[in-house]
């Protein structure tokens, strides 16, 4: 299962790198159904969501990462 998870994270990251945030968010959200709470997928889904003007689940991200600086970017980009 670790290989599949690594491939999934790589695919989501590839969509983000290609500025395909809708695809990244859709894929990350679907992957989170297979791997609930997986912190890398949570982070990528949160980033993609904010790029689409959607809210990220900051509570879940803070539970997974604590007070990491990477969450500040997502938090600042949250819609009003």
N, C-alpha and C positions, 0 to 999 in steps of 0.2 A: 504494500500500500504506500510505502514511502516514495517509491518511484513515481506512482501516479500523482501523489500530492506535489512532488517536485515539478512534474510536468505541468500540472494545473497552475501552479504559482508562476512558472515561466511563461505560460500562455497569457495569463492575466497581465503580467509585467510587460510582455511584448505589445499587448494592446495599448497599455498606458504609454509606452515609449513611442508608439505610432500615433499617439493622440486620438485613439479610438476609445474614448471614455465610455460610450454607451455599451460597446461590446465588452469592455473590461468589467464594467459594473454588472452586466448580465451574467457573465461567466463566473465572476467572483461570488455573486449571490447564489448561483446554482451550486458552486463548489462548497459553499458554506452549509448547504443542505446535506452534503456528503460528509463533510468534516466540520461539524458545528464548533464554533469557538476557536478555530485554528487562527492563531494571531496574525500570521502573515497575510492570510486571505482577508481577515477583518480590516487590516491596515489598507490593503489595496482596494477593497470595496469602499472603505470610507473616503479614500482619496478620490476614487473615480466618482463617487456620489457628489462630492463637493465640486468637482469639475463640471458636473452636469447641473449644478444649482440645487442639488438635493441635500437633505440633512444626512449627516453621518451619525451613527450610533456612538456618540462620544462616551457614554457610560460603559458600553462594552469595550471600547478601545482603552479607556482608562483602567478597567479591570485587567485587561490583557497586558498592557504596557506600563502601567503606573504613570508617573509624570515624565515621560520621555519628551525631548524637544521635538521629535517628529510629529507629535500630536498637535503642537502649536500651529503648524501650517494648516492642518485640517480644521482646527478650531477657528482660526481666523477667517477661513473661507466658508464657514457655515452661513447659509442664507439667514436673513434677518427674520 
